[in-house]
Amino acid sequence: MRRLRAPTVLLCGVVLIQLFAAQIDAQTSRSPWQTLSGDVPLVIARGGFSGLVPDSSLDAYAFAVQTSVPGTVLWCDVQLTKDKHGICFPDLTMSKASTSDGWTLLRQKSYLVDGVSTQGWFTIDFSLRDLKNFFLIRGILARSEKFDGNRYAILTVQNVAKQIKPDGFWLNFQHDEFYEQQNFSMSSFLLSASRTISIDYISSPEVKFFKKIAGRLGPNGPSFVFQFLGKDDYEPTTNQTYGSILSNLTFVKTFASGILVPKYYVMPLDKQYLLPPTSLVQDAHKAGLQVYVSGFANDVDIAYNYSFDPVSEYLSFLDNGNFSVDGVLSDFPITASASIDCFSHIGRNATKQVDFLVISKNGASGDFPGCTNLAYEKAIKDGADVIDCSVQMSSDGKPFCSSSINLRDSTTVAQTPFRNRSTNISEISSDEGIYTFSLTWPEIELLTPAISNPFREDYSMFRNPNERNSGKLLSLSEFLNLAKNSNSLSGVLISVENVVYLREKQGLDVVKAVLDTLTETGYSSGTTTTKVMIQSTNSSVLVDFKKQSLYETVYKVEETISDILDFGVEDIKKFANAVVVRKSSIFPHADAFVTGETKVVQRLHKFQLPVYVELFQNEFVSQPFDYFSDPTVEINSYITGAGINGTITEFPLTAARYKRNRCLGRKETPSYMIPVQPGGLLTIVSPTSLPPAQAPNLVITDADVFEPPLRPITAEAPTSTPGTSSTNTQAPKGQTRLTLSLILFLLASLLLL
């Protein structure tokens, strides 16, 4: 055989290396991920699924594995016991995240922690045997206490590795310097543990710790990740601030292959609004360092730019077109998993995997004042199929869009000279109000809108304060023209309420005003393909619209119900083309836990009536714990789980994005996109914390939906004038008579026995 000469061999080697490098570059360039390696970012479950059940408990770790993408890494904060065992526990001291029947009788001790004298019950003061009397509880008081009574045991590092067998295991050593001062050795424990269990990642905020273990875990050992704390905090072993170390990433590269940083290192904030992203990820990648980001949790306030939607936050770190971080450290790994696998790299024009109507509630009223031009424009931009207008009437008979007949609820009218027109009208509300029919349309046009803050009083949560008074209210004709000029909308929903009162007491005919405006704007002449739906809680109003037009009608059931009898549905079908119900009429809940599922959707579908459900909101406090503080999980449970036909939402973007959910198009739905099992979470609530039995909700019969026809419009003067109070105590007309019908239903049931 002819042998190649040395220069030829060298040349061939160079060519092969170049070809191999080109192949690797091509593979990397084809990856949609802008991570250092081009691989999918890691999901790192901090203490397991610690956003739901106690951090580092067996259930937290097991639940994280069950609900997350394959390859999810389990994070363990390592602490040492008196007898030098390593445990997974989130803090040096015991009181924040554990409890014991008699531990408060023990004496607290004081130690210097990072130079600060700290008093408490420290893990190093208890043997592993002592800790059998301690039980894990929630470490963050804002989270549910309903799992604290389950007596979760504190686990050793070996317990987690051997019982859970995670795909990836991450040990975090936060306080090596403290333990060394007390004559404990974190590095000795680590070296010993590495002989019996598989460890994939090691992190620490202390440079000296990495120098201790350098070269001692073998060439195929775990990845070293340097953890950055606050930029002004001092790294204890170099006496430099973390901010100054950040400017010398080549130094970090000498002992670590990655860095772990808080979110604001990458996406800085000013007054909870996003500033332009830093260049940290690109700089670290250039230095050959992977970038992992901490601080992801669904149940904390996030930047207003994300509209309280945690998936939007993840995507800004993972899929922004400029970079991808290499991993996210999350208390809710189910949301991180769905963000990566289901919602990354899908455009607004991606194929829809599921079909339902996204109906706005007063436009995108979670982002802008409701019923304003800005709220409607954002709803359209965000992908709403239908935008809505709650029609109100001015004193001069102009129909316009406003979320409430009481202008105090939707504008700053109380801060204007119009505040002297406040009056009390018992037919509408027990509180005084400044009502739309007390002002002319030119006066209303001058008012400043106000954003809705439904969770301000109870939770101090505010919506988009920079835009809290932005936009202007629209007349019904302006609203209809806006919708008509949109290429993406399929319809409009016009909500009409208080018709009886306005007819009989104010001489205002809402039905005629709506029909006339629809005609004037071309909706009845066939010049627009935009579908019109008329919604009301009153059957008599819908019957009146049916008599005078061919528009679709939608019956809204205000009360929470548990069922609708067949003959009740048959009556609804006579005057309505669809039905709106509350979320709790499908998935009832108690103490913020879903308790089961009704048959309301099945009953209505049996008669081919679409079911639209309200109200969907992104704020985590609006959802039962079953949805893991994630509005996408909630939407998934109603669409894929209950099979509803439409969501009525203040945040259309979240629902519209769900339609393009890539995971729904697969033969096998991944665990993080399976609808929640109604009542399933109650099976792991501690027995002493189960919610009490609830009184049964109402059942709709045919008597509930029957109403006498609307009376003709009267020319009587208004019963209340600006600045005076109405003494009329007549009960509201046209309201659903559920209490009476329930009695009739029970009597009928007794007769059948």
N, C-alpha and C positions, 0 to 999 in steps of 0.2 A: 504494500500500500504506500502510495506517495505521501510523504509527510510534509505538512505545511511549515514554511520557514517562520522563524520567530516574529519578524515584522508583519507577516501575513496574519499570523495568529492574533497579534496585538490589534491589527486593523479590524479583523473580524470581531474581536471582543468589544472594541469601541463601538462598532456598528450595532452589535447586539444590544449593548447597553443603551445606545441612543434610541433604538427601536423599542426596547422595553420601557424606557422613560417616556417616550412618546405615547406608548399604549396606556401607561399609567395616567399621563396627563389627559389623554382622551377620555379615559374612564372617569377621571375626576371632573372634567369639564361637562360630561354628560349628566353628572349628578345634579339634581335640583337644589341640593343642600350646599350652602356656602360655609360649611364647617371647615375646620382645618384639614380633615381627612376626606371630606366629601361624604362621610357617613351620616346616617340619620342621627339627630341629636338624642342624647340620653335623657330618659325620665328617671329622676332620682327621688325616691319617696322618703321624705324626711320623717324618720321615726315610723315609717309605714304610712298608712292612711290616717295621719295624725290630725287632719282637719275634722274628722268625724269621731273617732274613738281615741282613748288615751294614747298619747305618744309612746312608742316603743313597746306597746302591748302585743301579745300574740295575735289578737284579732286585727290590730292595726297592720301588722306585717302581712298576715294572711290575706286580708281584704285588699291590700295594695297589689299583691301578686294576682289576685283573682280579677281585678278590674282594670289592669294596666296592660300596656303593650308588652309583648315578649321582650326580654332583655332589660326590663326595668330593674334598676339598682336600688337596693334597700340601704338606707342610711342609718347608722348607729352612732350616737354620741357616746363615746366610751368614758366611763368613770371607774374608779378603783374602789374596792371595799377595804375594810380594815385588814382582811386576810389576803389582800392583793389579787382578788378575782376581778376580772373586767366585766362590767355590766353595761347594758344599753339603757341609758337614762339621760334625759335632756339637760340636767343641771348638776352643779356641784353639790347643792343643798337639796334636801328631801322635801321641804314643805310645799313647794309650788306644784309639784307634779305627782305627789303620792300622799297617802294617808295611812294611819295605823290606829288600832283600837287604843293603844296606850302610849304612843310615841310622844305626846305632848308632856308626859310626866318626866321625860328624860331631859337632862340639862343641855342647853345649847352651848356651843363653843364658838370662839372667835378666832378667825384666821385672816392673815393678809392675803387678799386675792387681787393680783395686779396692783399691789401697793395700797389697796384700800382695805381697812379693817371691816370684816364681814362676819356677822353673827348668824348662826343657824345650826341645823342638824345636817352635818356633812356625811357624804357616803363613806369617807375614810374612818368614820367613828363607829361603823357597823360592820359586823361580819356578814358573810353571805347567808349564814344561818339566821342572823338577826333580821335580815331583809325579808325573810319568809312571812314576817308579820306586817309587812308594808304592802300596799296595793296602789297600783297606778290609777291616777285620776287625770281629768283634763288639766292641762297646764295653763290654758288661756280661759279666763273667766267668761269671756263673751260666747264661748262655745257651750254646747248642751251638756248639762250635768246628768243627763238621763242614763249615761253609761258608767258613771262613777261607782255605782253600787255593785258592779260585776266582779269586784275583787280580783282584778287582773294582777298576776304575779310579775315582779321585776325579773327580767330575763338576763342571763349571762350572754356574752358574745357568742359562746359556743352553742347555747340554746337556740339562738336565732339561726345560726348557720346550719345546724343539724336538723332542726324541726321544720324550718321553712324551705331550706335548700334553694336560696334565691339564685336567679341567673347572674346577678352581680351583687357584691357586698362591699359597702363603703364604710370604713371606720374613720370617725372624726375625733382627733385628739386635741381638744381645745385648751387644756390647762396643764400641759406638761411641766411648765415652770413651777406652778403651784405644787404639783405632786412631788417634784424633785425637792422642793423646800421642806416637805414633810417626810423626806426619805422614802418616797415611793418612786418606782421606775416604770413609766409608761412604755419605754422602749423595750424593757425586759419582758413586760407582758405581751407586747406585740410580737416579739420574736418567738416567744413560747407558743402563742396562739397560732402563728403562721405555720407551725409544724403539723397542726391537726385540722385546720379549717382553711378554706380558700378565701383569700382576701383580694379584691380587685382594685380598690382605690383607698388611698390613705390621704387624709387632709389634716392640716394644722395651721394655725395662724402664727406659729413660732418657728423661726428659721433654724434655731439650734436643734430642734427635734429632728428635722430632716438630716442634719449633719450627723446626729447620733446613729441613725438607722441606714445611712448611705452605704450601699454595697453589701448590706447584711441580709438582704432578702432574696438574693439570687438574681440572675439576669432576666428571668421571666417573672419576676415578682410584680407586686401591685404598682399602679401608676401613682406618682406623688403629685399632690395638688396643694398649692399654697393658698391659704384662705386669707383674704383681705377683710379686715374689720373697718370701722369708721376711718375716714381719711385723716382725721386729726388724732386718732388714737395711736398710742405708741406700741410698736412691736417690742415685747419685753426683752428680747435677747440681743437686739442690735441698737436699741434706743433711738430708732428712726420711726417717724410716723409712717403709716401705711400709704399715705399720699405721696411721700417722698420715695418709698420703695416702688410705687407704681410707675415712677418716671425712669426706673432702671430695670426694665423687664429682662434684659440680657443677664442681669445678676440672678433673677428668679430662675431663669432657664438653667443655671448651673446646678440647681438642686431639685427642680420640679419640672414636670412635663405639662402642667396646667395650672390655672389659677381659678379660684372661686371668689366671686365678687358680689356685693349687694346689687340690686337692680339699678339703683341710681348711678352707679359707676358707668353704666351703659346708656341708660335713658334718664338723664337728670330731670328734676322737677322744679318748678317755681310756683308756689301756692297751689300745688296739686295739679298743675298743668304741665304737659310735656315741653321740654326744651329740645332743640336739635340733639340727636344722639352724638355721643362722643366717638372718637376714633379708637377706643380701647380694643374692641374686638379685632379690627383690622391690624392694629399695632401688635397685639399679642400673637395673632396668626403669623405675622411677618417674623416674629421672634421665635416661631415654632412652638408656641404655647397654646394649648386648648383653653377655652373660656367657658366656665360653668357659672351660672347665675343663681343666686339664692333669693329668698324672700317671696316666693310665689304662694299665695293663699287666696282662696275664693272669698273668704269671709272677712276681708279687710278692705278699707277704702283704697281704691286704685285711682290712677290719673283720670280726671274728668273726660279726657279725650277718648277713653275706652267705653264710656257710657255704661259703667258698672258691669261690663261683660268680660269675664276672665279670659275667654278664648281670644278676644281681640287683643288683650295684653300679651298673651303668649305669642300670637302671630307677629306682633311688632318686634319680638326678639328673634323669632325663628324664620320669618318669611317676609322680609321688608324690601327685598330686592338688592340690598347692599351687603348684608352679612347674615350669617346664622350663628348663634351661640352653639357651643358644643354639647350643652346639657342644661337642664333646669332642675333646681331643687325645690320640690313642691310638697305642700301639706295635702294637696288634692291630686294625686297622680292620675285619677280618671280624667280630669280635665286636661292635664298636660298630654296624656296619651291621645285623646280625641283631637286636640289641636294639631298634633304632629301628624297623625295618621289619617284623619278624616277631613281636615280643613286647610291644611297647608297646600300651597301651590294650586289652588283652584281659583280661576278668574270669575268675574261677575257673570260671564256668559257661558260658564261651564254647564254641562248637561244637568238638568234637574233630575234628582233621583226619587223624589216624592212630590206629589201634587196636592196642594191645599192652598187656600186663600190666606194671604197675609193682609190683614185689615188693620189700618192704623186706628189709634184712639186719639182723636183730636190732633191728627198728624203725628209727627215724631215728638210727642209732648214730653218725652223723657230728656230731650236735648234742648228744646226751645219752648217758650210759652205756647200752650195749646191753642189750636185753631188760628194760628198766625200764618202769614205767608212763608216764614222761615221754617215753621214746623211742617207744613205741607210739602215744601220744596225738598226738605231733607227726607221726608217719608218716601217721596217719589225716587229720589236719588238712591236711597237705601234699599230699594227693591220692593216696596209695598205693591200689592196687586190692586188694592182698593183703599182709597182715602175717604175719610168720613167727615161729615159736618153735622154737629149738633145744632139744629136750627133754633134760634131765639128771635124774638120780635121786638123791634123798637117801638116807641110810642107812636111814631108816624107810619107804622106798618111795614117797615123794611125788614125782610128776613136776612139774618146774618149768622155767622158761625161763632159759637162760644161754648165752652165746656160746661157752663152753668148759666141758669137764668138769673142768678144772683151775681152781679158784677163784682162784688167783693171777692168772690172765689177765683176770679181769673184776671183781674186788673188791679191797678192801684187807685181805683175810684175813691176809696176812703180817704185818700190824701189830697183830694181835689175839692173845689167848692160844691161839687155834686153830692158830697156826703150828707148835706141837709135833706136829701131826698130819701133818706133811709126810712123804711116802713116795715111793719109787721103784717105778714099775710099768712094766716094759719093754714090756709089750703095748700100752701107750698112748703112752708117751714115754720118751725117753732121759734127760730131766731130771726132777728131783724135783718133786712137785706136792702141793697140798692138794686132794684130789679131792672132788667133790660127795658121793660115797657114804661119805665119812669123817665127815660131819656130818649131824645130823638137820635136818628142815625148820625147826623152831623156831630152831635155831642159825643156819641159813642166812638166815632172815628178818632176823636181827640185823645181818648184814653190810652194809657200805657199798659200793655199786657204784663202779666206776672206769671212766671213759671210755677208749675205745681211742685210742691215739696211734700209728698204724702208721708214721708218718714222723718220729717224734721223734728217734731215734738218728742216722739218716743225714742229716736235713735240718733238725733242730731246729724242726719244725712241730708246733704243738699245736692241739688241737680245744677250742673253747669252754671255756677254763679256769674261768670263773665257775661252770660247771655240771658240773665234772669228777667230782663225787661226788654228784650229785643223783638223786632218784628211788629206787624200791625194786624189787627183783626180784619177779616175779609167778609164782605157781603156774600150772600149765597150765590149771586150771579158771578162775582169774582172767583169764588171757589170753583164753580162749574166750568168757567172758562179756563182756569188753570189746569183742571183735570182734562179738559177736552184737548188742550195743546200738548199733553204728554203722550209719548209714543209707547210707554211701558205699562201704563195703567190699564186694567181690564174693567174697572168699574168705580162707582162712587156709592157711598152709603150715607143716606140722609136720615138722621135721627130726629124724631118729632115727639115732644112730650108737652105736658101741661096744656093740651089742646082744649079740653073742656073748660078749664078756668079762663083761658084767654078768650074763648068764644063768649062765655056767659058773663064774665066780670069785666073784661077789658075791650070787648067788641072787636077782637082781632082774630081773623080767620087764617090760621097757620096752614091748613090744608090748601086753601086757595092760593095763598102766597107762594107756597112751594111749587104747586102745579103751574102757576103763571110764570114763575122764574125759569122752570125747566123748559117751558115752551119758548120763552124769550131767548134762551141761550142755545136753542136748537136741539135739545135732547128728546123732544117728542116728535120731531119732524123727520127723524131718520138721518140727520146730517152727521151724527156721531155714532161710533161703534161702542162707545163707553156704556157699559151696563149701569142702570140705575136701580138701587135697592132702597126701599123706604123702611125704616125701622121704628118700632114703637112698642111700649109695654102695654098698650091698650088695643084690644082687638077691634073696638069700634072705630078707631082711627084708621087701622089697616083696611077695614071693610069699606070705609069711605074712599080711601085711595083706590081700592080695587074697582069700585063703581065708576070712578072717573078717569082711570088710566090703565095702562097695561104694564106698569112698572112692577118689578118683583117686590114682594113684601117680606119683612123679617120680623118675627115675633120675639121680643125679648122677655125672658122670665127673670124678674128681678130677684125673687126669693131663692134661697137655697132649697133644692128639692131632692128627694131620694128616688122618685119614680114618676112616671106619667102613664096613666092607664090608657088602654087602647082607644076607648071612646073619647078620651081627652085629646089624644093625638089626632083622631079623625076630625074633631072640631077645629083644631089648630090648622089642619091642612085646608080647611075651607077658606081661610083668609090669609094664610102665610105660605111662602115658598121656602122658608128656612127658619131656624130657631136659634136664638142666642141664649146660652145658659152660663151660669157661673162655674168657675173651676171646681169649687167645692161641691157642685151638684154632680160631678163625675167622680172625683176623688175626694171624698169627705176626709176631714182631718181634725185632730184634737191635739192640743198642746204642741203644735208644730210638727206633728207626725201624721202621715197618711194612714188612715185606719181601714181603708177598703176601696171598693169600686162599685158604683151603682150600675143599673142597666138603662140609664137615661139615653145614652147614645144608641144602644141597640133598639130601644123602643122607637125612637125617631127615625132611625134608618130603615126600620121595618116598613115604614110608610113613605120611604124615599124623601125624607126631609133632611137636608144638610144641617149639620150642627156646627155653629160657630161658638167659640168659648172666650170669655173675658174674665179677668183682665190679666194679661201677661206683662210683667215688669222685670227689669234686670236686677234690681237691688236684691241682694241675697236675703235680706230680712223679710221679703215678700213671699218667700218659698218655705214649705216644710223642709225639715232636715233631710228627708228622703231624696231630695234632688241635689244634695251635696253643694248647696250654695252656688249652683251653676244653672243659669237660665236655659242653656242648651239641653241639659239633662231633663229639665221640666218639659220643654217643648217636645223632646223625643218621646217622653212618656205619654203625652196627650195625642201626638200624631201617630206614632207607630204603635203605641200601647193601646190607647182608647179608640183610635181611629176617627178622630174628629175631622171636620172638613175645613176649618179655618181658625186662625188665632187672631184675636183682637188685642193689639199690643201697643204700648207706648214707645217701644223700641223696635221698629220694623226691621232694622238691619240684622238683628240676631235671628229672627224667624226666617228672613229671606235667605240668609247664608245657610241655614239648616237644610233648605231645599237642595242645595248643591253638595250636600254631605256625601263624600266619596264612599264612606263605609257602608251606606245603605244600598249600594249597587252590587255588593258582593254576595256570593252564594251563601256564605256563612258570616253572619253579623258578629263582629268582635264584641267581647264582653263589655267594653267601655261604651258601646252604643246599643246595648240591650235595654229596653225600657225597665224602669224600676218595678218591682213586684209590689202592688198596693198592700200595705200593711206589713211588708217584709222586714222593714227596719225594726218594727216593734218586737220581733223575735229575739233581738239582741239587746233590747233595752232592759236594764236591771228590773226585776219583778216589782220592787218597791217604787219604781218611778213610772210605771205604766199609767197612761192617761185614764181618767175616770170614764165610765160608760156615758155615752152622749144620748140626749133625748132624740128620738127619731125625727128626721126632717119631713117636710110635707110632701104629700102625693097629689099630683094634679089630676083632676077629673074634668069632665066636660063642663061642669058648673063653674069651674075656675076661670075659664076663658070666655064664657058668655057675658056680653055687655049689651045694654040697650044702645040703639043707634045714636049718633051725635045729633044734638038739637041744632036747629038752624041758627045762624049767627044773629045776635041781637044787637040793637043799636044803642043799648043802655050805656050810660056814662060809667067809667071805672068806679069800682066800689072803694078804691083807696086812691088818695091823691098824694103827690109828693109832700113829704114832711108830716104826714099823718099816719096813724096806725089803724089797720082794719080790725074790726071786732067780730068779723064773720068767723064762726067756729064750725061751719059746715064741714063734714068729712070730705076728703078729696074724692072726686068722682072718677069713675072709670078705672079704679085700682083693682088688682086681682084679689078676689075674695077667698084667699086660701084657708083662712080659719073656718069660715062657714062651710066651705066645701069639704074640709077634713071631717067635720061632724057628719055631713051627709054621707061621706064615703064610709065612715065607721058604722052608721046606721044601716047602710046598704049591706055591709059585710055581715052584720048581725042577722039581718033578714035571710041571708043566704045560708046561715048555719042551720 
